[in-house]
């Protein structure tokens, strides 16, 4: 499937769920690994706010891309963020969605004007 780059320059992205290992198989507890590097993958939750609209999304990052100093509710940066549509059949039911992946997650600053008092 095609990968679509997500432009984040105009967005505010806030961390809503701390990074945790991405589980590949819930029955065995196997941790998902990057197909190319073999590195363990992590998932985290963010709220993506742009042009007055917000979305809660899960993002996958390699374990080495998780920076120190991340705080829930704080702004983060997701360099290399891409979206990839997916679909599968599970127990006879077709499912589909969008998977998000970034090269890293790092602390960021609130954009000018956000949180300012008048």
C-alpha positions as CSV (number, residue, x, y, z in Angstrom):
1,X,0.0,0.0,0.0
2,X,1.0,3.6,-0.6
3,X,2.6,5.6,2.3
4,X,1.5,9.2,2.6
5,X,3.7,11.8,4.3
6,X,1.9,13.9,6.9
7,X,2.9,17.5,7.1
8,X,2.9,18.5,10.8
9,X,4.3,22.1,10.6
10,X,0.9,23.7,11.2
11,X,-0.3,21.2,13.8
12,X,-0.2,21.0,17.5
13,X,0.5,17.4,18.7
14,X,0.0,16.5,22.4
15,X,1.0,13.2,24.0
16,X,-2.0,11.4,25.5
17,X,-0.6,7.9,26.0
18,X,3.0,7.1,27.0
19,X,5.1,5.0,24.7
20,X,4.8,1.2,25.3
21,X,6.0,-1.8,23.4
22,X,3.8,-2.7,20.4
23,X,2.5,-6.2,20.8
24,X,2.5,-8.3,17.6
25,X,0.7,-11.3,19.0
26,X,-1.5,-10.8,22.0
27,X,-1.7,-14.6,22.8
28,X,2.1,-15.0,23.1
29,X,3.0,-11.4,24.1
30,X,5.5,-11.2,21.2
31,X,6.7,-7.7,20.7
32,X,6.5,-6.3,17.1
33,X,9.8,-5.6,15.3
34,X,10.7,-3.4,12.4
35,X,10.9,-5.6,9.3
36,X,14.1,-4.0,8.0
37,X,16.1,-3.2,11.1
38,X,14.7,-5.8,13.5
39,X,14.4,-3.1,16.2
40,X,11.5,-3.3,18.7
41,X,8.6,-1.0,18.0
42,X,6.7,1.2,20.4
43,X,3.2,2.7,20.2
44,X,2.0,6.0,21.7
45,X,-1.2,8.0,21.7
46,X,-1.4,11.6,20.6
47,X,-4.1,14.2,19.9
48,X,-3.4,15.9,16.5
49,X,-4.8,19.4,16.3
50,X,-4.9,21.4,13.1
51,X,-7.2,24.2,11.9
52,X,-9.5,23.8,14.8
53,X,-10.1,20.1,14.4
54,X,-8.6,17.3,16.5
55,X,-8.1,13.6,16.1
56,X,-6.8,11.0,18.6
57,X,-4.3,8.7,16.8
58,X,-1.9,5.9,17.7
59,X,1.6,6.2,16.3
60,X,4.3,3.6,16.0
61,X,7.9,4.5,16.4
62,X,11.1,2.5,16.7
63,X,12.3,2.1,20.3
64,X,15.5,4.1,19.7
65,X,13.3,7.0,18.5
66,X,11.6,7.5,21.9
67,X,13.2,10.6,23.5
68,X,13.7,11.2,27.2
69,X,11.6,14.0,28.8
70,X,8.2,13.1,27.3
71,X,5.3,14.2,29.5
72,X,1.6,13.4,29.2
73,X,-0.3,16.4,27.9
74,X,2.8,18.1,26.6
75,X,3.5,18.9,23.0
76,X,5.6,16.5,21.0
77,X,7.2,16.4,17.5
78,X,6.8,13.4,15.2
79,X,9.5,13.7,12.6
80,X,8.9,11.6,9.5
81,X,5.3,11.0,10.2
82,X,3.6,9.0,7.5
83,X,0.1,7.5,7.1
84,X,-0.6,4.1,5.5
85,X,-4.1,2.8,4.6
86,X,-4.6,-0.9,5.5
87,X,-7.2,-3.5,5.2
88,X,-7.5,-7.1,6.3
89,X,-10.1,-9.9,6.9
90,X,-10.3,-11.2,10.4
91,X,-12.9,-13.9,11.3
92,X,-14.6,-13.3,8.1
93,X,-15.0,-9.6,8.6
94,X,-13.3,-7.0,6.6
95,X,-11.5,-4.3,8.6
96,X,-9.7,-1.2,7.4
97,X,-8.0,1.9,8.8
98,X,-5.0,4.1,8.7
99,X,-1.7,3.2,10.4
100,X,0.6,6.1,11.5
101,X,4.4,5.7,11.8
102,X,7.1,8.2,12.7
103,X,10.9,8.1,12.9
104,X,10.8,9.4,16.4
105,X,8.9,11.2,19.1
106,X,10.5,14.2,20.8
107,X,9.5,16.9,23.2
108,X,8.3,20.1,21.5
109,X,7.1,23.6,22.5
110,X,3.6,25.0,22.3
111,X,3.1,27.2,19.2
112,X,3.1,30.9,19.9
113,X,-0.4,32.0,21.1
114,X,-1.3,28.6,22.5
115,X,-1.8,28.8,26.3
116,X,-1.1,32.6,26.3
117,X,-3.2,34.8,28.6
118,X,-4.7,38.0,27.4
